[in-house]
Amino acid sequence: MTDFRSLNVWQKSQALSLSLHHRLDARVCAQFAPGMRAQLLRAAASVPANLSEGCGYGTDALMLRHLAVAIASASELENHLLLASHLGAVRGDQDGLFRELTEVRKMLYGLRRAIEQRRRGSSPGGGDRPAALPEPG
């Protein structure tokens, strides 16, 4: 079983989530799109949360399922971040946030690919063995 805190993708997605908490202007969000801030922060928190939950199960099959949810949440986050950005609700370097999000998404895909490759190389039913999740290189 892998400690999720050791995964670079978890660290980066957690940092992005925390950054968004400090960079969103709650007044602008409330004025133009009530509920948008909460939904954006939920999507951001869902990425590292699904990584940690997937690691907790200790199987490749369940980790892949939670990676799929994390990838979907990253796409949802991008949509909400685009809206917030266009509405002027994001303070500071918006391009930097999008670069961070793109990096996280690439890392999620890389981790998924590494687990899928390991599963193809393992014996039948290998998805039920404890997962030592490799970080894509």
Beta strands, then each sheet from edge to edge (+ up, - down):
end
